[in-house]
């Protein structure tokens, strides 16, 4: 399955609220998650999305 530019934008837009809500989820279990950790998690999520985009397009270009 090929990941398009639009798909990357949608994944990036959806990942932000999910990562922010993880802070709330951890709060229910009495785990304090600082905002810097949330920013780091979002950065990791965006890097993972971009790596997936690069890999799917590199494999599609090779075919």
Backbone as a chain_set.jsonl record, in Angstrom:
{"seq": "XXXXXXXXXXXXXXXXXXXXXXXXXXXXXXXXXXXXXXXXXXXXXXXXXXXXXXXXXXXXXXX", "coords": {"N": [[0.841, -1.166, 0.0], [0.562, 2.194, -0.833], [1.689, 5.204, 0.565], [0.449, 8.384, 0.453], [1.093, 11.944, -0.097], [-1.037, 13.407, 0.921], [-2.065, 11.531, 2.695], [0.008, 11.46, 4.54], [-0.201, 14.034, 5.627], [-2.723, 13.832, 6.838], [-2.241, 11.785, 8.724], [-0.295, 13.082, 10.289], [-1.824, 15.207, 11.298], [-3.717, 13.817, 12.793], [-2.17, 12.499, 14.627], [-1.276, 14.359, 16.507], [-3.476, 15.164, 18.367], [-3.863, 12.62, 19.454], [-1.452, 11.998, 20.756], [-1.414, 14.09, 22.599], [-3.636, 13.425, 24.149], [-2.699, 11.135, 25.302], [-1.254, 12.064, 27.427], [-3.283, 12.749, 29.201], [-4.359, 10.205, 29.616], [-2.193, 8.9, 30.893], [-2.257, 10.436, 33.183], [-4.507, 9.468, 34.527], [-3.495, 7.19, 35.63], [-1.807, 8.116, 37.523], [0.645, 9.005, 36.57], [2.885, 11.401, 35.923], [3.294, 13.243, 33.107], [5.425, 15.29, 31.549], [5.142, 18.293, 29.522], [7.236, 18.541, 27.744], [7.942, 15.896, 27.3], [5.706, 15.04, 25.928], [5.982, 16.553, 23.617], [8.317, 15.384, 22.653], [7.396, 12.766, 22.165], [5.565, 13.312, 20.141], [7.278, 14.244, 18.189], [8.726, 11.901, 17.678], [6.628, 10.363, 16.646], [6.027, 11.787, 14.31], [8.442, 11.493, 12.926], [8.399, 8.729, 12.543], [6.179, 8.523, 10.85], [7.134, 9.937, 8.621], [9.314, 8.313, 7.905], [7.966, 5.98, 7.195], [6.575, 6.971, 4.996], [8.701, 7.591, 3.3], [9.825, 5.043, 2.89], [7.711, 3.628, 1.639], [7.411, 5.063, -0.713], [9.939, 4.841, -1.827], [10.092, 2.118, -2.332], [8.036, 1.912, -4.147], [9.016, 3.41, -6.251], [11.09, 1.855, -7.082], [9.936, -0.268, -8.358]], "CA": [[0.0, 0.0, 0.0], [1.36, 3.399, -0.983], [1.315, 6.325, 1.413], [0.514, 9.609, -0.341], [1.348, 13.181, 0.66], [-2.256, 13.71, 1.672], [-2.124, 10.598, 3.815], [0.983, 11.906, 5.546], [-0.792, 15.191, 6.312], [-3.804, 13.352, 7.703], [-1.621, 11.093, 9.86], [0.338, 14.087, 11.157], [-2.892, 15.949, 11.979], [-4.399, 12.938, 13.748], [-1.232, 12.069, 15.667], [-1.135, 15.376, 17.557], [-4.425, 14.987, 19.47], [-3.685, 11.317, 20.103], [-0.325, 12.11, 21.686], [-1.825, 14.969, 23.699], [-4.554, 12.69, 25.016], [-1.918, 10.165, 26.072], [-0.909, 12.729, 28.689], [-4.46, 12.58, 30.06], [-4.44, 8.785, 29.969], [-1.189, 8.645, 31.919], [-2.714, 11.107, 34.401], [-5.436, 8.584, 35.227], [-2.693, 6.195, 36.338], [-0.929, 8.883, 38.413], [1.964, 9.171, 35.955], [3.005, 12.777, 35.462], [4.005, 13.318, 31.839], [5.645, 16.711, 31.25], [4.849, 18.732, 28.166], [8.419, 18.258, 26.923], [7.849, 14.484, 26.915], [4.665, 14.971, 24.902], [6.597, 17.082, 22.398], [9.232, 14.346, 22.185], [6.594, 11.675, 21.604], [5.012, 13.771, 18.864], [8.395, 14.272, 17.249], [8.963, 10.51, 17.294], [5.518, 9.933, 15.797], [6.197, 12.411, 12.996], [9.58, 10.848, 12.265], [7.943, 7.407, 12.111], [5.309, 8.73, 9.688], [7.973, 10.313, 7.486], [10.091, 7.135, 7.499], [7.037, 5.106, 6.483], [6.324, 7.6, 3.702], [9.91, 7.438, 2.487], [9.981, 3.631, 2.521], [6.693, 3.204, 0.678], [7.666, 5.708, -2.002], [11.179, 4.291, -2.374], [9.795, 0.795, -2.876], [7.179, 2.1, -5.311], [9.853, 3.927, -7.336], [11.956, 0.783, -7.524], [9.167, -1.261, -9.137]], "C": [[0.894, 1.24, 0.0], [0.806, 4.51, -0.094], [1.506, 7.61, 0.625], [0.831, 10.806, 0.543], [0.133, 13.566, 1.505], [-2.42, 12.803, 2.879], [-1.168, 10.967, 4.93], [0.429, 13.096, 6.323], [-1.9, 14.778, 7.265], [-3.23, 12.646, 8.934], [-0.962, 12.071, 10.824], [-0.713, 14.861, 11.944], [-3.585, 15.102, 13.036], [-3.468, 12.557, 14.899], [-1.123, 13.085, 16.802], [-2.174, 15.23, 18.669], [-4.273, 13.651, 20.19], [-2.568, 11.393, 21.131], [-0.679, 13.022, 22.85], [-2.764, 14.251, 24.664], [-3.849, 11.57, 25.783], [-1.495, 10.757, 27.412], [-2.057, 12.598, 29.685], [-4.585, 11.135, 30.522], [-3.428, 8.431, 31.053], [-1.564, 9.305, 33.242], [-3.686, 10.268, 35.201], [-4.693, 7.528, 36.046], [-1.631, 6.829, 37.214], [0.503, 8.946, 37.89], [1.998, 10.581, 35.38], [3.871, 12.811, 34.21], [4.186, 14.793, 31.486], [5.374, 17.033, 29.783], [6.029, 18.48, 27.235], [8.415, 16.798, 26.46], [6.793, 14.296, 25.834], [5.217, 15.475, 23.573], [7.569, 16.064, 21.812], [8.502, 13.176, 21.558], [6.009, 12.066, 20.248], [6.102, 13.83, 17.796], [8.721, 12.856, 16.763], [7.868, 9.984, 16.371], [5.657, 10.516, 14.391], [7.364, 11.802, 12.228], [9.171, 9.469, 11.754], [7.04, 7.511, 10.881], [6.14, 9.06, 8.456], [8.836, 9.151, 6.995], [9.199, 6.17, 6.724], [6.73, 5.666, 5.099], [7.515, 7.411, 2.769], [10.07, 5.991, 2.016], [8.954, 3.175, 1.494], [6.933, 3.828, -0.682], [8.961, 5.214, -2.629], [10.924, 2.927, -2.985], [8.902, 0.903, -4.11], [7.985, 2.6, -6.499], [10.75, 2.844, -7.898], [11.253, -0.242, -8.399], [9.031, -0.846, -10.555]], "O": [[1.867, 1.313, 0.751], [-0.406, 4.717, -0.021], [2.615, 7.896, 0.172], [0.838, 10.703, 1.77], [0.266, 13.994, 2.651], [-2.854, 13.238, 3.946], [-1.48, 10.814, 6.111], [0.573, 13.16, 7.543], [-2.007, 15.308, 8.37], [-3.681, 12.883, 10.054], [-1.058, 11.906, 12.04], [-0.519, 15.142, 13.127], [-3.998, 15.624, 14.071], [-3.926, 12.319, 16.016], [-0.896, 12.699, 17.949], [-1.786, 15.176, 19.836], [-4.522, 13.557, 21.391], [-2.718, 10.907, 22.252], [-0.28, 12.752, 23.983], [-2.683, 14.459, 25.875], [-4.354, 11.109, 26.806], [-1.389, 10.043, 28.409], [-1.832, 12.363, 30.872], [-4.882, 10.875, 31.688], [-3.761, 7.744, 32.018], [-1.226, 8.791, 34.308], [-3.697, 10.342, 36.429], [-5.216, 7.033, 37.045], [-0.667, 6.171, 37.607], [1.457, 8.941, 38.668], [1.24, 10.913, 34.469], [5.046, 12.447, 34.252], [3.214, 15.475, 31.159], [5.379, 16.151, 28.924], [5.829, 18.23, 26.046], [8.841, 16.502, 25.343], [6.967, 13.482, 24.928], [4.949, 14.889, 22.524], [7.633, 15.903, 20.593], [8.935, 12.649, 20.533], [5.964, 11.254, 19.324], [5.862, 13.5, 16.635], [8.962, 12.644, 15.575], [8.147, 9.246, 15.426], [5.432, 9.821, 13.4], [7.281, 11.616, 11.014], [9.556, 9.08, 10.651], [7.126, 6.683, 9.974], [5.888, 8.531, 7.373], [9.065, 9.02, 5.792], [9.621, 5.605, 5.715], [6.635, 4.909, 4.132], [7.347, 7.107, 1.588], [10.416, 5.752, 0.859], [9.283, 2.419, 0.58], [6.684, 3.191, -1.706], [9.067, 5.172, -3.855], [11.473, 2.606, -4.039], [9.0, 0.08, -5.02], [7.677, 2.255, -7.641], [11.134, 2.903, -9.066], [11.91, -1.006, -9.107], [8.417, -1.558, -11.35]]}, "num_chains": 1, "name": "protein.A"}
